[in-house]
Amino acid sequence: MQMRKLALSLLLAGIATGAAHAAQPTAAAGNQAAPDTLQKIKQNGVIVVGHRESSVPFSYYDNTQKVVGYSQDYSNLIVEAIKKQLNAPDLKVKLLPITSQNRIPLLQNGTFDFECGSTTNNLERQQQAAFSNSIFVVGTRLLVKKGSPIKDFPDLKGKTVVVTSGTTSEVLLNKLNEEKKMEMRIISAKDHGDSFRTLESGRAVAFMMDDALLAGERAKAKKPDQWDIVGTPQSHEAYGCMLPRGDASFKKLMDDTIAQAQTSGEAAKWYETWFQKPIPPKNLNMNFALSDDMKALFKAPNDKP
């Protein structure tokens, strides 16, 4: 009997001890070091920059397979700022193509250090990544064939609509479909180029995406004048450069670099180059005027979602 009581006492003590440990965060979890991207870059001797392949005119390949675009201009400036801060002018730069689907996982596992493309900064994504000062402000609209009966979002009831997988537009379109009971058939394409090809082939009657990206796809089309951007914007979103969460010093470097470009007028020149002049690969002009939201951003840089 005494042995059984002793065994029971030890068992209960063990359970109590285990519960006490479970109720407390471990030292490792509580004292987890914040990421230090600049130190990582210095140690590795290379900056790994994420970029998009077909997000015209933000980040894409031109006809020589060089990565170019409005967002890429920010990336290039940030790279130079990193080299200057680390006093490493010969630091290697590796460009890594990323997609809407893999950009956050690849950032989280350290495959690349930062990206400036067409990534929306919102509260949900801030749980997974950090964002720099905004570089662009967009509205979510529709691209349709000229003469289409689709003029606004209510016209999509019962229709087939394409959207790019892994984007905030995909989330918004599915929510709209469910809440408004619109009975749309939604096609999620792998990238913006694939979304436009789905529209162009007639498999969808509209392509929902950020208006600036729609203008980019229209500019790439064989006959740009056959496509219209329509619809009341369903959201206003800010693009930011994405970096690891918790890295305050790296975010400050990026924010300061972006703010300097915007307040000095340099970013306005980039905007004119990519949105109001002929751009590669077809030397087409997007004719996308600078919005009041963009003017306000250039005047007062910020990282608001």
N, C-alpha and C positions, 0 to 999 in steps of 0.2 A: 504493500500500500504506500509506504513511504517513497519507494522508487517511482511509483506512478505519480504521486504528488509532485515530486521533484521534476519529473519529466514534463508535467503539465506547466509547472512554474517557469521552466526554461523556455517552453514553447511560447507561452504568453509574453514573456520578456522579449523573446525574439521578434514576435509580431509587433509589440509596442515600439521596439527599436527601429524596425523596418518602417513602420508608419511615420515615426518621427523623421527619419531620413527622407522619406518620400514627400513629406510636407514641406521640406526646405529645398530651395534650389541648390544645385551643386556649386562648388566653388568655381569649377570650370565654366558652368553656364552663366553664373553671376558675374564673372570677371572676364568674359570673352572679349578679347582685344578688338577694337574697331579696326576696320581695314585701313591700310596705309598704301594707297595705290602708287603714290609717288616713290615711296621706298621700294616697292615691288618693281617698278619700272627701272629704277636706278640699279637694283641688284641684277635684273635680267638683261639690262642693256638694250631693251627694245620696248617700244610702245605698240600695243595692239589696238587698232582702231576699227570698230565695227562700221560697216557701211551697207547701204541698200544697193540692189542691182538694177532696179527699174522704177524707183520713185522719182520720176521726172517732175519738176526740175530740182528736187532737193538733194538726192544722192543716187547716182546711176552711172552706168558705163556709157561713155561716148563711143563714136565709131572707131576709136583706136584702143578701146578697152581700158581707157583711163577713167578713174572715178572722179566725177565732177558734180557740180551743183551748188545751189544756195547753201544747203546745210553743210556740204563738204568744205565750203569756204570757212565756216566756223570751225570745223574739225582741224583744218590746216593751221588756223590761227592758234587754236588751243595746243596743238602739237608744238608749235614754236614757243609758246609760253612755258610749256613743260621743259623743253630743252634749256630755256633761259634760266628757269628756277633751279634746275638740277646742275646748271653749268656744264651741260653735255651737248654741245652743238652737233656732234657726230652720232647722236643716239639713233639707232635703227628704228624704222617705222614699218610695221606690218599691217596691211589692210585686210580685213576679214569680212567676206560677204555674209550678211545675216538676213533673216526673214522676219515677217510679223510673228510667226509661230515660235521661232527659236531664240529671238533676241534677249528675252528676259532670262530663260534658263542658262544661256551661254554667258551672260553677264554675271549671274549668281555663282556659277562654278569657276569664274575667273578666266574664262577663255579669251575675253577681250576686256580692255580697260575702260573704254567709254565709247559712245556712239552719238553722232548727230545725224539724224535722218528725218523721219516723219513720225516720230513716236509721241503720242499724246500723253501729257502729264495729267493724271487724275488721282483722286484719293485712293482708289483701289490699287493702282499700280505703285503708289508710294509705299505700300506694304511690302513690295518686292524689290524696289529699286529707288534710287534718289534721282532727282532731276535738277538740272541747272536752271538759270534764268531762261525764260521763254525765248525762242528764236522765231516763232511764227504763230499767228492766230488764224484759225479757219472756221468755216461753217460747213455742216454736213448736208449735201444736196444730191441731186440725181443727174446722171448723164444719159441722154436719150437721143434717138435718131431724129434729125430735123423733120418736122411735120408730124411727129408722134402725138397721139391723143393724151399721152402721159404729160401732164403739166405740173402736177404737185403730188404729194404723198398719198392723198385719198384715192387717186386714180390707179394706184397699184393693187387695189382689192382684186384678189383672184388671179393675179399676174405672176410671172416668173421674174425674179429680181436677183442680180448677182452682187456679191459683196466680197471683199478680200478677207480671207480667214485670219483670225487672230487680231483683228482690229476693233477699235471701239465702235466703228460703224456696224460691224457684225452684231455686236451685243445690242446696239440701239435698234437695229432693224428687227431682230428677233423679238425684242421687247414690244416694239410697235405692233408687230404681227399678232402677238399673243393678246395684248391689252385691247387692241382695236378690233380683234377678230377679223382680220383682213384676208385670211386664207391665201396668203402669198406662198408661192414655192420659192424657197431661198436657196440659191447656189452659192457655196463658199469656195472661192477660187484661191489658188496658192499664193498669188501675188497680183499686183495691180495690172500688170501686162496681161496676165491670164484672165483677169476679170473683164478687161476691155475686149479681148478676143471672144469671150463668151457673149458679150453684148453685140459685137460686130457680126458674129455668125448667126445672130437671130435666136440663140438659145435663151436669151433673156431680153426683156423689153426695157430694162433700166439697170444702171450700175450706180449703187449708192456708195458714196465715199466723201472725203473732205474735198471741198470745192477746188482748192489749189491743185490737188492730185488729179482731179477730173480734168482740169484744164491742161495738165501735163499729158494725160493720156490722149486727149483730143489733139494736142499739138503733134503727137507721134503718129496719128492716124494717116492713112493714105490720102483721105480727103477731109481735112479738119472741119471745113465749112458744112459738112453733112451732120454735125453733131452739136447738140445744145445742152447747156447746163441749166436745169430748171429746179423749181421747188423751193418752198419756204425752209430755211435752214432749221434742222431738227436739233442742232446743238452748236455751241460755240466752244471750240477746243484750242488749247495752247500746246504747241510742240516744244519740247525741251530736249537738251542733250541728256542722255541717260548714263548714270555712273553708279558705283556700288553704294549701298546704304551705309550711313554712319561715318563716311569719310569727309569730315568737315573741311580739312585743309585742301583736298582735291576739289571739292565743290566750290570753295572760295576762289581758287585759281580759275576755274571755269567761269564762274559768275562774273568775276572782275574782267576777264578777257572778253566775254560777251557784252558786258555793259560798256566797255571802252569802244568796241566796234559799233555799237548802236548809237551812243551819244556823240561819237566823233563824226558820224556821217558815213563811215565805211560800210556799214551794213545796208544803208540805203542805196549805195552804189551797187552792192551785190544784188539787191532786189531788182534794181533797174536792169542789170545784166541778165538775170535769169527769168524775169517775169515780163519784161517790156522790150526786149531786144531778141533778134533771132538767136536760137540756141542749137547746139548739136543734138542729135546727129543730122537732122534734116533742115537746120537753119530756119525753123518756124518760130514765129513770135506768139507767145501765149496771150499777150495783151491783157494782162491781169493787173488792174489798177491797185495801188497801195490803199488799203482800207483805213478807216478811222481807227480801228483797233490796232493796226500795225503802226500807225503814226504815234498813237499813245504809248505803245510799247517802246518805240525808239526814243521817245522823250523821257520815259521813266521805266527803265528796265526792271523786271521783277520775275519771280518764279511762281506766280499764282497759277493754279490749275485752271 
